[in-house]
Amino acid sequence: MARIGLLSISDGRDYVQRDVREHVTRAAQELAAMLVEAGHEVVTAPEHVESNVLATSQARHLADQHVDLTIFHHSVWTFPHFTMLAAEATPGPILMVANIDPQFPGMVGMLAGGGALDQIGRVHARAWGDLHDPATRSRILSQVRAGAAVQGLRGSTFGRIGGRPMGMYTATANTDQWMKTFGVDVEEIDQWEIVRRAENADASLVKQGRLWLEQHSAGVHYDGDRLTPELLERQIRSYYAMKELIAEWNLDFSGIKGQPELTANFCTMDIAEAFLNDPYDWEGPKQTHVTATEADMDGALTMQLLKLLTGDPVLFADVRHYHQDKDVWDLCNSGQHATWYAARSDDPLENLGKVNFLPEVFYFPAGGASVQHLAAPGDLTFARLTRADGAYRMHVMRGSFETYGAETDERMMRASTWEWPHAFARLQAPAEEFLTRFGSNHIHAVPGDHVADLRAVCDQLGIRYDGFGDAA
């Protein structure tokens, strides 16, 4: 849900105001009703902007309400300097909305005010048309959702557990740039904190977690070496250690380095990462907490934006393999996929019934359980924040997850690392384009079509939108 400021801008002539005031009020009420119906909160400025003084005072009033986005509503001809003064008093994203009506030329006022904002470089978005037209509603609501996501980032804290993993430049970012561009702070926390705190986890809750996984999953496949009940409980203890760190440091989203220190000497973080990203655990429903493996900062930031846009758990994966015969990618990374993706069900047990907990492979000598499943079919939006010559851009593309029957799925999973979670993705972008331009080994996704919302996010953040295939 977004908190939206609604500012009705009007004509500056008193003799015109008398004739249009009722229309301006009615038009604003219709817009507010549409936004409320869509699930958002609307804060309406007490007075119409009918003078330069009101342009500043009413915009400041809305700014004091800490709205996510401010709509400058043009339902009649408006004096452009009112727009300029209101923008000067508005700290967050601006959406200019206009009707198209020959009797009440709000479109003309939007164009005049918008052109003035362009001249001073003030970023804003525009939407126009009949509110009953789905295209008009879509333009408005995309900007509203983007505003909520962008403002949701600002003032948040990312917990970076560990440092740079295995020399990965794409997993690290400049904290100054994060604060300037996204308004996000970074709290550096040593991985020793997970080891230290894991020993203090509540033994009864840890046992409850182990029994829940044993009872409700497709299988916990102990081998007496890489996966034992003791190692599984150590992973569950690590999950509780992370929950403690999140609460103590007020972390909004996180990343865990893992390799090689924890994966070689303690246990993998697969259980912790999967269930932090899930909307449930053995204690019941909970809020998701975006957690990126390999402490991937730009990966976690992408995931947090997608979460704020959609509310859904967000996928994290390596672009592991390309099945050229099917034009399908195997998105696969140790333990990172939330178990929710196994069936994308509101019932945790339906998801868990498709999840196997398998002994870790040779990459991780400390052992533990790998959270293995195959993502359920469906349409998704894929995204990734990357940097080119130091400047942020967002790669965006549409695609879908597919499955092909048990025998083929098994064969394709075994072509890479069978024990890890997999998602077979058909991307709406040619493989040549993807491999030539994509700027990371990690990719992220959420169900549904969110391309327009991500365009709006990029505009509001002042970063480059970089679409692939049909999302270009």
C-alpha positions as CSV (number, residue, x, y, z in Angstrom):
1,M,0.0,0.0,0.0
2,A,1.2,3.5,-0.9
3,R,0.6,6.7,1.0
4,I,-0.3,9.3,-1.7
5,G,-0.5,13.0,-1.5
6,L,-3.2,14.6,-3.7
7,L,-2.7,18.2,-4.6
8,S,-5.4,19.9,-6.8
9,I,-3.9,22.7,-8.9
10,S,-6.2,25.3,-10.4
11,D,-6.4,28.5,-12.3
12,G,-5.0,31.7,-10.7
13,R,-7.8,34.0,-11.7
14,D,-10.4,34.5,-9.0
15,Y,-13.3,35.0,-11.5
16,V,-12.3,31.6,-13.1
17,Q,-11.9,29.9,-9.8
18,R,-15.6,30.5,-8.9
19,D,-16.7,28.6,-12.0
20,V,-14.3,25.7,-11.8
21,R,-14.0,25.0,-8.1
22,E,-16.8,22.5,-7.9
23,H,-15.4,20.6,-11.0
24,V,-11.9,20.5,-9.4
25,T,-13.3,19.1,-6.2
26,R,-15.4,16.5,-7.9
27,A,-12.5,15.4,-10.2
28,A,-10.1,15.1,-7.1
29,Q,-12.7,13.0,-5.3
30,E,-13.0,10.6,-8.2
31,L,-9.3,10.2,-8.4
32,A,-9.0,9.6,-4.7
33,A,-11.8,7.0,-4.8
34,M,-10.0,5.1,-7.6
35,L,-6.8,5.1,-5.6
36,V,-8.5,4.0,-2.4
37,E,-10.3,1.2,-4.3
38,A,-6.9,0.0,-5.5
39,G,-5.8,-0.4,-1.8
40,H,-3.9,2.8,-1.2
41,E,-4.1,5.6,1.3
42,V,-4.8,9.1,0.0
43,V,-4.0,12.3,1.9
44,T,-5.7,15.3,0.2
45,A,-4.4,18.8,0.6
46,P,-6.9,21.0,2.5
47,E,-7.1,23.7,-0.2
48,H,-6.9,23.9,-4.0
49,V,-3.8,25.6,-5.3
50,E,-5.2,28.9,-6.5
51,S,-2.3,31.2,-5.7
52,N,1.5,31.1,-5.4
53,V,1.2,31.1,-1.6
54,L,-1.1,28.1,-1.6
55,A,1.2,26.3,-4.1
56,T,3.9,26.3,-1.4
57,S,1.8,25.9,1.7
58,Q,-0.3,23.0,0.4
59,A,2.7,21.1,-1.0
60,R,4.5,21.6,2.3
61,H,1.4,20.3,4.2
62,L,1.6,17.1,2.1
63,A,5.3,16.8,2.6
64,D,4.8,16.9,6.3
65,Q,2.5,13.9,6.0
66,H,5.5,11.8,4.7
67,V,3.7,10.6,1.6
68,D,5.4,8.2,-0.8
69,L,4.4,10.1,-3.9
70,T,2.6,13.4,-4.6
71,I,0.0,13.7,-7.4
72,F,-0.3,17.1,-9.0
73,H,-3.8,16.9,-10.3
74,H,-4.7,19.1,-13.4
75,S,-8.4,18.9,-14.0
76,V,-8.6,22.5,-15.4
77,W,-6.1,24.9,-16.9
78,T,-3.4,25.6,-14.3
79,F,-0.9,28.4,-13.9
80,P,2.5,26.7,-14.5
81,H,4.3,28.6,-11.8
82,F,2.0,27.0,-9.3
83,T,3.4,23.6,-10.4
84,M,7.0,24.9,-10.1
85,L,6.5,26.3,-6.6
86,A,4.7,23.2,-5.5
87,A,7.5,21.0,-6.8
88,E,10.1,23.0,-5.0
89,A,8.2,22.2,-1.7
90,T,7.8,18.5,-2.6
91,P,10.8,16.3,-1.6
92,G,9.6,13.0,-3.1
93,P,8.4,11.6,-6.5
94,I,5.9,13.7,-8.4
95,L,3.1,12.3,-10.7
96,M,1.2,14.8,-12.8
97,V,-2.3,13.6,-13.7
98,A,-4.6,15.3,-16.2
99,N,-8.0,14.7,-17.7
100,I,-8.5,15.0,-21.5
101,D,-11.6,17.3,-21.8
102,P,-12.0,20.1,-24.3
103,Q,-14.2,22.0,-21.8
104,F,-11.7,21.8,-18.9
105,P,-8.2,21.7,-20.4
106,G,-6.2,20.0,-17.6
107,M,-4.0,18.4,-20.2
108,V,-2.8,21.9,-21.3
109,G,-1.9,22.8,-17.7
110,M,-0.1,19.5,-17.3
111,L,2.0,20.1,-20.4
112,A,2.8,23.6,-19.5
113,G,3.8,22.7,-15.9
114,G,5.6,19.5,-17.0
115,G,7.6,21.4,-19.6
116,A,8.6,23.9,-16.9
117,L,9.8,21.1,-14.7
118,D,11.8,19.6,-17.6
119,Q,13.6,23.0,-18.0
120,I,14.9,22.8,-14.5
121,G,15.7,19.1,-14.6
122,R,13.0,18.0,-12.0
123,V,12.1,14.4,-12.6
124,H,8.4,13.7,-12.7
125,A,6.0,11.3,-14.4
126,R,2.8,12.0,-16.3
127,A,-0.6,10.2,-16.7
128,W,-3.6,11.3,-18.5
129,G,-7.1,10.2,-19.6
130,D,-10.4,9.0,-18.3
131,L,-10.1,7.3,-14.9
132,H,-12.5,4.6,-16.2
133,D,-10.0,3.6,-18.9
134,P,-7.9,0.7,-17.7
135,A,-4.8,2.1,-19.5
136,T,-5.2,5.4,-17.6
137,R,-5.5,3.6,-14.3
138,S,-2.6,1.4,-15.1
139,R,-0.3,4.4,-15.8
140,I,-1.3,6.0,-12.5
141,L,-1.0,2.9,-10.4
142,S,2.4,1.9,-11.8
143,Q,3.8,5.2,-10.6
144,V,2.0,4.8,-7.3
145,R,3.5,1.4,-6.7
146,A,6.9,2.6,-7.8
147,G,6.7,5.6,-5.4
148,A,5.9,3.3,-2.5
149,A,8.9,1.0,-3.4
150,V,11.4,3.8,-3.8
151,Q,10.3,5.6,-0.7
152,G,10.3,2.3,1.2
153,L,14.0,1.9,0.4
154,R,14.9,5.3,1.7
155,G,16.0,5.2,5.3
156,S,16.4,1.5,5.4
157,T,19.4,-0.6,6.5
158,F,21.1,-3.5,4.8
159,G,22.9,-6.0,7.0
160,R,26.1,-7.2,5.2
161,I,27.2,-10.4,7.0
162,G,30.8,-11.0,6.0
163,G,32.7,-9.3,3.2
164,R,33.3,-9.8,-0.5
165,P,32.7,-13.5,-1.5
166,M,35.3,-15.2,-3.7
167,G,36.5,-12.0,-5.4
168,M,33.0,-11.1,-6.8
169,Y,33.1,-7.4,-7.8
170,T,29.4,-7.6,-8.8
171,A,28.5,-8.6,-5.2
172,T,29.9,-5.5,-3.6
173,A,28.9,-1.8,-3.9
174,N,29.9,1.6,-2.8
175,T,28.1,2.5,0.4
176,D,28.3,6.3,-0.4
177,Q,26.6,5.6,-3.7
178,W,23.9,3.5,-2.1
179,M,23.0,6.3,0.3
180,K,23.1,9.0,-2.4
181,T,21.1,7.0,-4.9
182,F,18.8,4.8,-2.8
183,G,18.9,6.3,0.7
184,V,20.1,2.9,2.1
185,D,22.7,2.5,4.9
186,V,24.9,-0.6,5.2
187,E,25.6,-2.2,8.6
188,E,28.8,-4.4,8.4
189,I,28.6,-7.5,10.7
190,D,31.1,-10.3,11.0
191,Q,30.1,-13.9,10.2
192,W,31.5,-14.9,13.6
193,E,28.3,-13.4,15.0
194,I,26.3,-16.2,13.4
195,V,28.6,-18.8,14.8
196,R,28.6,-17.3,18.3
197,R,24.9,-16.7,18.5
198,A,23.9,-20.0,17.0
199,E,25.0,-21.8,20.2
200,N,22.5,-19.8,22.2
201,A,19.4,-20.6,20.1
202,D,16.4,-22.0,22.0
203,A,16.9,-25.8,21.8
204,S,13.1,-26.5,21.9
205,L,12.5,-24.2,18.8
206,V,15.5,-25.8,17.0
207,K,14.1,-29.3,17.6
208,Q,10.6,-28.1,16.5
209,G,12.1,-26.9,13.3
210,R,14.0,-30.1,12.6
211,L,10.9,-32.3,13.3
212,W,8.7,-30.0,11.1
213,L,11.1,-30.4,8.2
214,E,11.3,-34.2,8.7
215,Q,7.6,-34.6,9.0
216,H,6.3,-32.2,6.2
217,S,9.0,-32.1,3.5
218,A,9.4,-34.5,0.6
219,G,12.3,-35.9,2.6
220,V,15.3,-35.2,4.8
221,H,18.0,-37.4,3.4
222,Y,20.5,-38.0,6.2
223,D,23.7,-39.7,5.1
224,G,25.6,-39.8,8.4
225,D,28.3,-37.5,7.0
226,R,27.4,-34.3,5.1
227,L,23.9,-34.3,6.6
228,T,23.1,-35.5,10.1
229,P,20.4,-34.4,12.5
230,E,23.1,-32.4,14.4
231,L,24.1,-30.5,11.2
232,L,20.5,-29.8,10.3
233,E,20.0,-28.4,13.8
234,R,23.2,-26.3,13.4
235,Q,21.7,-24.8,10.3
236,I,18.4,-24.1,12.1
237,R,20.4,-22.5,14.9
238,S,22.1,-20.3,12.3
239,Y,18.6,-19.2,11.2
240,Y,17.8,-18.1,14.7
241,A,21.1,-16.3,15.0
242,M,20.2,-14.3,11.9
243,K,16.8,-13.5,13.2
244,E,18.5,-12.2,16.4
245,L,20.9,-10.0,14.4
246,I,18.0,-8.7,12.3
247,A,16.1,-7.7,15.4
248,E,19.1,-6.3,17.3
249,W,20.4,-4.2,14.4
250,N,17.0,-3.3,12.9
251,L,18.0,-4.7,9.6
252,D,15.5,-4.3,6.7
253,F,17.2,-6.7,4.4
254,S,20.4,-8.7,4.5
255,G,23.1,-10.7,2.7
256,I,25.3,-13.6,4.1
257,K,28.8,-14.2,2.6
258,G,28.9,-17.8,3.6
259,Q,31.7,-19.0,1.3
260,P,34.3,-20.1,2.1
261,E,34.5,-19.6,5.9
262,L,31.1,-20.9,7.0
263,T,30.7,-23.4,4.2
264,A,34.1,-24.9,4.9
265,N,34.2,-24.8,8.7
266,F,30.7,-24.5,10.2
267,C,27.7,-25.3,7.9
268,T,26.0,-23.8,4.9
269,M,23.4,-21.0,5.3
270,D,20.9,-22.7,2.9
271,I,18.3,-23.2,5.6
272,A,18.6,-19.7,6.9
273,E,18.5,-18.0,3.5
274,A,15.6,-20.1,2.2
275,F,13.4,-19.5,5.3
276,L,14.3,-15.9,5.8
277,N,13.0,-15.3,2.2
278,D,9.9,-17.4,2.9
279,P,6.6,-16.0,4.3
280,Y,6.5,-18.8,6.9
281,D,8.6,-21.2,9.0
282,W,7.8,-23.9,11.5
283,E,6.5,-21.3,14.0
284,G,3.8,-20.1,11.5
285,P,3.3,-17.2,9.1
286,K,5.8,-14.3,9.1
287,Q,7.1,-11.4,7.1
288,T,9.7,-12.2,4.5
289,H,13.2,-10.8,5.1
290,V,15.1,-10.5,1.8
291,T,18.4,-12.3,2.3
292,A,21.0,-12.7,-0.6
293,T,23.5,-15.4,-0.6
294,E,27.2,-14.5,-1.1
295,A,26.4,-11.1,0.5
296,D,25.4,-9.9,-2.9
297,M,24.6,-6.2,-2.3
298,D,23.1,-5.3,-5.6
299,G,21.3,-8.6,-5.6
300,A,19.7,-7.9,-2.3
301,L,18.8,-4.4,-3.3
302,T,17.1,-5.7,-6.4
303,M,15.2,-8.2,-4.3
304,Q,14.2,-5.6,-1.8
305,L,12.8,-3.4,-4.5
306,L,10.9,-6.3,-6.0
307,K,9.5,-7.2,-2.6
308,L,8.4,-3.6,-2.0
309,L,6.7,-3.6,-5.4
310,T,4.9,-6.9,-5.1
311,G,4.9,-8.2,-1.5
312,D,5.9,-11.6,-2.8
313,P,9.0,-13.7,-1.9
314,V,11.8,-12.9,-4.4
315,L,13.9,-15.4,-6.3
316,F,17.7,-15.3,-6.1
317,A,19.6,-17.6,-8.5
318,D,22.8,-18.1,-10.5
319,V,22.4,-18.2,-14.2
320,R,23.8,-21.7,-14.1
321,H,23.2,-23.3,-17.5
322,Y,21.6,-22.8,-20.9
323,H,19.8,-25.8,-22.4
324,Q,20.2,-24.8,-26.0
325,D,17.9,-27.5,-27.3
326,K,15.0,-26.0,-25.4
327,D,16.1,-22.3,-25.3
328,V,15.7,-22.6,-21.6
329,W,18.0,-21.5,-18.7
330,D,18.6,-23.4,-15.5
331,L,18.5,-20.9,-12.7
332,C,20.2,-22.7,-9.8
333,N,22.0,-21.6,-6.7
334,S,22.7,-23.5,-3.4
335,G,19.7,-23.2,-1.1
336,Q,18.8,-19.7,-2.0
337,H,15.3,-20.2,-3.5
338,A,12.6,-19.7,-1.0
339,T,10.6,-22.9,-0.6
340,W,7.5,-20.9,-1.6
341,Y,8.6,-21.2,-5.2
342,A,8.1,-25.0,-5.1
343,A,4.4,-24.5,-5.6
344,R,3.8,-20.8,-4.9
345,S,1.0,-21.8,-2.6
346,D,-0.5,-20.0,0.4
347,D,-0.3,-23.4,2.2
348,P,3.3,-23.9,3.4
349,L,2.8,-27.7,3.5
350,E,1.9,-27.8,-0.1
351,N,5.2,-26.0,-0.9
352,L,7.2,-28.1,1.5
353,G,5.9,-31.3,0.2
354,K,7.8,-30.7,-3.0
355,V,11.1,-29.8,-1.2
356,N,13.9,-32.3,-0.4
357,F,16.7,-31.6,2.0
358,L,19.8,-33.3,0.6
359,P,23.4,-33.6,1.8
360,E,25.6,-30.8,0.6
361,V,28.0,-31.4,-2.3
362,F,31.8,-31.3,-2.4
363,Y,31.8,-27.5,-2.7
364,F,30.8,-27.2,1.0
365,P,32.9,-29.6,3.2
366,A,31.3,-28.3,6.4
367,G,28.0,-30.0,5.3
368,G,24.4,-29.3,6.0
369,A,21.2,-29.6,4.1
370,S,20.7,-28.3,0.6
371,V,17.1,-27.1,0.1
372,Q,16.2,-28.8,-3.2
373,H,13.1,-28.3,-5.3
374,L,12.0,-27.3,-8.8
375,A,10.2,-24.0,-9.2
376,A,6.5,-24.2,-10.2
377,P,5.5,-23.1,-13.7
378,G,4.3,-19.5,-14.3
379,D,4.9,-16.1,-15.8
380,L,7.5,-13.9,-14.1
381,T,9.4,-10.6,-14.3
382,F,13.2,-10.9,-14.1
383,A,15.4,-8.0,-12.9
384,R,18.9,-7.1,-11.7
385,L,20.5,-3.9,-10.7
386,T,24.0,-3.7,-12.2
387,R,26.5,-0.9,-12.8
388,A,28.2,0.2,-16.1
389,D,31.2,2.5,-15.6
390,G,30.0,3.2,-12.0
391,A,26.4,4.2,-13.0
392,Y,23.5,2.1,-11.9
393,R,21.1,0.5,-14.4
394,M,18.4,-2.1,-14.1
395,H,18.2,-5.0,-16.4
396,V,14.5,-6.1,-16.9
397,M,12.9,-8.9,-18.9
398,R,9.8,-11.0,-19.0
399,G,9.8,-14.8,-18.9
400,S,8.3,-17.9,-17.5
401,F,9.2,-21.0,-15.5
402,E,8.5,-24.3,-17.1
403,T,8.5,-28.0,-16.2
404,Y,8.6,-31.0,-18.6
405,G,7.6,-34.1,-16.6
406,A,9.5,-36.0,-13.9
407,E,11.9,-37.8,-16.2
408,T,13.0,-34.8,-18.2
409,D,13.1,-32.5,-15.2
410,E,15.4,-35.0,-13.4
411,R,17.7,-35.3,-16.4
412,M,17.9,-31.5,-16.8
413,M,18.5,-30.9,-13.0
414,R,21.3,-33.5,-13.0
415,A,23.0,-31.7,-15.9
416,S,24.2,-29.2,-13.3
417,T,24.0,-29.7,-9.5
418,W,21.1,-31.9,-8.9
419,E,21.1,-31.3,-5.1
420,W,20.4,-27.6,-5.4
421,P,17.1,-25.8,-6.1
422,H,16.3,-25.2,-9.8
423,A,14.1,-23.1,-12.0
424,F,13.8,-23.7,-15.7
425,A,13.3,-20.2,-17.2
426,R,12.3,-19.3,-20.7
427,L,13.4,-15.7,-21.0
428,Q,11.7,-13.3,-23.5
429,A,15.2,-12.3,-24.7
430,P,17.5,-14.0,-27.2
431,A,20.4,-15.9,-25.5
432,E,22.9,-14.0,-27.5
433,E,21.5,-10.7,-26.3
434,F,21.4,-11.9,-22.7
435,L,24.9,-13.3,-22.6
436,T,26.3,-10.3,-24.4
437,R,24.7,-7.6,-22.1
438,F,23.7,-9.1,-18.8
439,G,26.0,-7.7,-16.1
440,S,25.9,-10.3,-13.3
441,N,26.0,-14.0,-12.7
442,H,22.9,-13.6,-10.4
443,I,19.4,-12.9,-11.4
444,H,16.1,-12.3,-9.5
445,A,12.4,-12.7,-10.2
446,V,8.9,-12.3,-9.0
447,P,5.6,-13.7,-10.4
448,G,3.6,-11.4,-12.7
449,D,4.2,-8.6,-15.1
450,H,5.9,-5.7,-13.4
451,V,7.8,-4.1,-16.3
452,A,5.9,-0.8,-16.2
453,D,6.4,-0.6,-12.5
454,L,10.2,-1.1,-12.8
455,R,10.4,1.6,-15.6
456,A,8.7,3.9,-13.1
457,V,11.1,2.9,-10.3
458,C,14.1,3.7,-12.5
459,D,12.7,7.1,-13.5
460,Q,12.1,8.0,-9.9
461,L,15.5,6.8,-8.8
462,G,17.2,8.6,-11.7
463,I,18.9,5.4,-13.0
464,R,18.8,3.8,-16.5
465,Y,16.2,1.3,-17.3
466,D,17.7,-1.4,-19.5
467,G,15.1,-3.7,-20.9
468,F,15.8,-7.0,-22.7
469,G,13.7,-8.6,-25.5
470,D,10.0,-7.6,-25.3
471,A,10.7,-5.5,-22.2
472,A,13.1,-3.2,-24.1
